[in-house]
């Protein structure tokens, strides 16, 4: 009963996390034309760092900061920072819903990575589902066809590094507080944004409205990062993974409401294939566990 309760809570955490990520993306896309993405990452991260410092102080966790120096935490944080940079580059150029549709391939990439690097058992049915899922990705990207945009490859690079991040999250020691993992990720990403900002050019003035939007984006990102870590660590991946797909629903609805974007037929078809094959891989994992 305890594990079932943990799985239910984890699924709720995942839905909340996906909503946080989508709202953060929506806010950043809205201000992406007025400042560089390095400045966006740095300013959003600075706000988030201040919030996290207050939380760490209240929880009395400053004395445990050395735990953030674990190799898995550092590599996870760097992977997240690189994923963030690739994602923001794509976000400023591609339709909002298209990006979200491509990101749905992340659970398939995680399953593939778990098999290749952690020795997880993946039978021919799940490998077939993974192959079909990435065929759905090709429908959205359309290489060699009219409508192909090379920027889509940035989203796939985002998926690659996000998969590395998620795989490492599942390997973190249970004694390590999730808020410390969140903090390490935000600090590394903010520093990465600072480096990009110094390369990209002069500082852009920030209006009060844009500062407010960045602060809201920081809050949404905190919710997203913290609850996805809680979800991945508390529940079983097979139960939690399907709820990642709620982000596609959130993204399509919000893209239509705020940007008047409607995905075309090929994008919807590709997204449907990705979601169905992703759900099937979860079903097969559950079936194997129950039969074992």
C-alpha distance (Angstrom), angle and dihedral (degrees) to the residues before:
residue distance angle dihedral
X1 . . .
X2 3.80 . .
X3 3.81 92.8 .
X4 3.81 90.7 47.0
X5 3.80 89.7 51.7
X6 3.81 90.5 48.7
X7 3.80 90.2 51.2
X8 3.81 92.2 51.5
X9 3.80 91.3 49.8
X10 3.80 90.6 46.2
X11 3.80 91.7 53.2
X12 3.81 90.5 51.3
X13 3.81 89.6 48.5
X14 3.81 90.1 51.3
X15 3.82 93.1 52.1
X16 3.80 90.5 48.9
X17 3.80 89.8 47.8
X18 3.81 93.1 50.9
X19 3.80 91.1 50.4
X20 3.80 89.2 50.6
X21 3.80 92.3 51.6
X22 3.81 93.1 48.1
X23 3.82 93.6 48.1
X24 3.81 90.0 48.1
X25 3.82 90.0 51.0
X26 3.79 91.5 47.7
X27 3.80 92.6 53.2
X28 3.81 93.4 46.5
X29 3.80 93.0 49.2
X30 3.80 88.9 52.0
X31 3.83 92.1 57.5
X32 3.80 98.7 31.4
X33 3.80 93.4 102.4
X34 3.80 95.7 58.1
X35 3.82 103.0 52.0
X36 3.80 139.7 21.4
X37 3.79 118.3 -90.0
X38 3.81 90.0 -121.1
X39 3.80 89.3 58.5
X40 3.81 89.9 46.5
X41 3.81 92.1 52.5
X42 3.81 91.9 45.9
X43 3.82 97.2 47.4
X44 3.78 94.8 42.9
X45 3.80 90.1 46.9
X46 3.80 92.7 48.8
X47 3.80 91.4 55.6
X48 3.78 90.7 46.0
X49 3.82 92.3 48.6
X50 3.81 90.6 55.1
X51 3.80 91.0 51.1
X52 3.80 91.6 48.1
X53 3.80 93.0 48.5
X54 3.80 89.3 56.1
X55 3.79 91.4 49.2
X56 3.81 93.6 47.1
X57 3.79 90.6 49.3
X58 3.79 91.9 50.4
X59 3.81 91.2 48.9
X60 3.80 92.7 45.9
X61 3.81 93.1 -124.4
X62 3.82 100.6 131.6
X63 3.79 89.7 97.1
X64 3.81 90.3 61.8
X65 3.83 96.5 55.9
X66 3.83 91.4 115.2
X67 3.80 88.7 70.3
X68 3.81 86.7 70.0
X69 3.83 87.6 67.1
X70 3.80 92.4 71.1
X71 3.84 108.2 125.2
X72 3.83 91.5 -122.6
X73 3.82 91.1 53.8
X74 3.81 93.6 47.2
X75 3.81 94.7 46.7
X76 3.80 90.1 44.9
X77 3.81 90.7 52.2
X78 3.81 93.6 47.8
X79 3.81 90.7 48.5
X80 3.80 89.7 51.5
X81 3.81 91.9 49.4
X82 3.81 91.9 51.8
X83 3.81 90.9 46.2
X84 3.81 89.2 51.4
X85 3.81 92.5 52.6
X86 3.81 93.5 48.9
X87 3.78 90.9 45.4
X88 3.80 95.6 51.5
X89 3.80 91.4 48.3
X90 3.79 88.6 55.3
X91 3.80 94.1 41.1
X92 3.80 92.3 61.7
X93 3.81 92.8 53.8
X94 3.81 110.8 30.0
X95 3.82 131.8 64.5
X96 3.78 111.3 -89.4
X97 3.82 96.0 -124.0
X98 3.82 93.2 47.7
X99 3.79 91.1 56.4
X100 3.78 91.8 49.3
X101 3.81 91.0 48.7
X102 3.82 91.2 54.8
X103 3.80 91.6 46.7
X104 3.82 89.1 60.6
X105 3.81 87.0 77.7
X106 3.82 89.0 71.5
X107 3.85 95.8 93.3
X108 3.81 89.2 51.3
X109 3.81 89.8 50.6
X110 3.82 90.4 49.2
X111 3.82 91.3 51.3
X112 3.80 90.1 48.4
X113 3.81 91.8 48.3
X114 3.80 92.6 48.0
X115 3.80 89.1 55.3
X116 3.80 96.1 44.9
X117 3.80 99.9 42.1
X118 3.81 108.0 19.7
X119 3.79 98.9 38.0
X120 3.81 94.8 -117.1
X121 3.79 113.0 168.5
X122 3.81 111.4 -111.3
X123 3.81 116.7 173.8
X124 3.76 128.3 -150.5
X125 3.82 92.7 -92.3
X126 3.78 93.1 59.0
X127 3.80 92.3 42.5
X128 3.81 87.3 53.3
X129 3.80 90.1 49.7
X130 3.81 90.7 49.5
X131 3.81 90.2 50.7
X132 3.81 91.8 49.7
X133 3.79 90.0 46.8
X134 3.76 91.9 56.2
X135 3.81 88.7 46.4
X136 3.81 84.1 60.1
X137 3.80 87.5 53.5
X138 3.81 89.1 55.5
X139 3.81 89.8 53.1
X140 3.79 89.0 58.1
X141 3.81 96.3 42.3
X142 3.85 94.8 39.7
X143 3.81 99.9 -162.4
X144 3.80 111.6 -154.7
X145 3.81 91.9 10.3
X146 3.78 133.3 103.9
X147 3.77 108.4 -85.9
X148 3.81 94.4 35.5
X149 3.79 112.0 146.0
X150 3.80 117.2 -171.7
X151 3.80 88.0 -149.3
X152 3.81 86.0 77.6
X153 3.79 87.2 72.7
X154 3.81 88.1 65.3
X155 3.79 88.6 61.5
X156 3.79 90.4 52.6
X157 3.81 89.2 50.7
X158 3.81 86.1 52.6
X159 3.81 89.5 53.3
X160 3.81 91.1 50.5
X161 3.80 95.1 53.4
X162 3.81 93.2 38.8
X163 3.81 88.3 54.7
X164 3.81 89.6 53.2
X165 3.81 88.2 50.5
X166 3.82 93.7 50.6
X167 3.79 94.4 45.1
X168 3.79 90.7 52.8
X169 3.81 91.0 46.6
X170 3.79 90.5 61.2
X171 3.82 89.2 53.6
X172 3.81 98.2 52.9
X173 3.83 116.8 115.4
X174 3.81 113.3 -95.3
X175 3.82 90.5 -128.7
X176 3.82 92.3 63.5
X177 3.84 110.2 97.4
X178 3.80 112.9 -122.4
X179 3.82 91.3 -133.4
X180 3.82 89.3 62.4
X181 3.80 90.3 52.9
X182 3.81 89.7 49.6
X183 3.80 90.8 49.1
X184 3.80 93.8 49.6
X185 3.80 90.0 50.2
X186 3.79 93.7 49.6
X187 3.83 94.3 46.0
X188 3.81 92.8 51.4
X189 3.81 92.9 44.8
X190 3.81 92.0 48.1
X191 3.80 91.4 51.2
X192 3.80 89.0 48.1
X193 3.82 88.7 52.5
X194 3.81 90.1 51.2
X195 3.82 90.9 53.8
X196 3.80 91.3 49.0
X197 3.80 91.1 47.4
X198 3.81 92.3 55.5
X199 3.81 89.8 51.9
X200 3.80 97.8 44.6
X201 3.78 98.7 57.7
X202 3.80 144.5 -105.3
X203 3.78 124.7 0.3
X204 3.81 113.7 -93.3
X205 3.84 118.6 -137.5
X206 3.80 112.9 -106.2
X207 3.80 118.2 -142.3
X208 3.79 123.1 -147.6
X209 3.81 91.3 -107.0
X210 3.80 92.5 51.5
X211 3.80 91.6 46.2
X212 3.80 89.0 53.3
X213 3.80 91.3 49.3
X214 3.80 90.9 49.9
X215 3.81 90.4 50.3
X216 3.82 90.2 50.9
X217 3.82 89.8 47.7
X218 3.81 89.3 51.6
X219 3.81 91.0 52.0
X220 3.82 91.7 48.2
X221 3.80 90.6 48.3
X222 3.80 91.3 50.4
X223 3.80 90.1 53.2
X224 3.81 90.8 45.9
X225 3.81 97.1 48.4
X226 3.77 96.8 41.1
X227 3.78 96.7 47.3
X228 3.81 95.7 43.2
X229 3.81 88.0 55.0
X230 3.81 91.2 47.9
X231 3.78 90.0 47.5
X232 3.80 95.2 49.6
X233 3.81 93.1 46.4
X234 3.82 100.0 40.8
X235 3.80 103.3 43.4
X236 3.77 137.7 42.3
X237 3.81 112.2 -89.5
X238 3.81 91.8 -131.9
X239 3.81 90.7 60.9
X240 3.79 97.4 38.6
X241 3.83 101.8 43.4
X242 3.85 98.2 74.1
X243 3.77 91.0 60.5
X244 3.79 90.0 65.3
X245 3.78 86.2 77.3
X246 3.79 91.2 69.1
X247 3.81 85.6 80.2
X248 3.83 89.2 69.4
X249 3.80 91.0 55.9
X250 3.80 91.3 47.7
X251 3.82 91.5 47.1
X252 3.82 96.4 48.8
X253 3.81 92.6 48.4
X254 3.82 95.0 45.7
X255 3.83 93.2 42.9
X256 3.79 89.2 55.5
X257 3.82 94.4 45.0
X258 3.82 98.1 45.6
X259 3.83 106.0 24.1
X260 3.81 101.6 23.5
X261 3.83 88.5 -125.1
X262 3.80 120.9 156.6
X263 3.83 117.7 -176.0
X264 3.81 114.4 -123.9
X265 3.80 124.4 -120.3
X266 3.82 97.0 -93.2
X267 3.80 91.9 49.6
X268 3.81 92.0 50.5
X269 3.81 90.9 45.7
X270 3.80 92.1 49.8
X271 3.79 92.0 46.2
X272 3.81 90.8 49.8
X273 3.81 91.5 52.1
X274 3.81 91.3 49.1
X275 3.80 93.0 49.6
X276 3.81 95.0 45.2
X277 3.80 93.7 48.1
X278 3.79 90.7 45.3
X279 3.78 91.1 52.7
X280 3.79 90.0 47.5
X281 3.82 92.2 54.8
X282 3.80 88.1 53.4
X283 3.81 91.2 48.5
X284 3.79 91.4 51.4
X285 3.80 91.8 49.4
X286 3.80 90.8 52.1
X287 3.80 91.6 46.2
X288 3.81 91.9 51.5
X289 3.82 92.2 48.6
X290 3.81 92.5 49.6
X291 3.79 93.2 47.4
X292 3.81 90.9 48.2
